[in-house]
Amino acid sequence: MSESEARLLADHEALQFECELLRAEARRLVSMNRTLEAKLTLAEGESEALRGHITAMERSRPWRVAQLFRRFLGRKW
């Protein structure tokens, strides 16, 4: 085997190794992305539920009465 063939073979092996490392990193990142998307979906659901509870609370009569008293006392949320 000539020197240039040996160099090409070494370059080829180095590139194969680098490609395998990149594929492994890509698989790890895809897995992480799926995990984060699932967590985001859960957080968005919880956020919607909390917004619903806050809206219901702010529309309730006791809340409105409490805010009326706060305005009379000089404090408003």
N, C-alpha and C positions, 0 to 999 in steps of 0.2 A: 504494500500500500504506500502510495506516495505521500509526501508531506501535505500537499493540497487536499488530497482525499481524506487524510486523517483530520485535517482542520475542518473540512466540510462535515465529516461525521461528528466531530466534537461540537460544532455549531448546531448541527441538527439535534443532537441529544440535549444540548443546553436549551434549545427552543422548545423541545418536547416537554422538558421539565418545567419550564416557565409557563407553557400552555396549561399543563396540569395544575400548577399552582393557581393560575388565573381561573380555571374552571372550578376549582374547589372554593375559591373566594367568591365567585359568582353564585355558587350553590348556597354558601353561607349567607350572602346578602339577600338572596331570594327568600330564604327561610326567615331571616330577620324581618324582611318587608312584610311577609304574610303575618307574622306575629304582631307587628306594629299596626297593620291594618285591622286585625281582629280587636286589638286593644282600643283603637280609635273608634271602631264601630260600637263597642261597649260604652265608651265615654260619651259618644254622641247620643246614644239612647238614654243614658243617665242624665245628660244635660237637658234633653227634651222633657224628661219626667220632672226634673227640678223646675224648669220654666213653667210647666203646667201647674205645679204646686204653688209657685210664687204668684202666678196669675190668679189662681183660685183664691189665694189668701188675700191679694190686693183687691179683689172684687167683693170680698166678704164684708158684710155689714160691720162686724166688730173692728175690722181693720180701718174702714172708712171713718168710723166714729173716733177711733184712737187718733187718726190723722187730723180730724177736725179739732180735737182737744189739743193736739200738739201745735196746730196753727194758732189757736187762741193763746197758747202759752209762749208763742214766739219761736217755736222750733218746728221745722218741717223737714221730712225726709225727702 
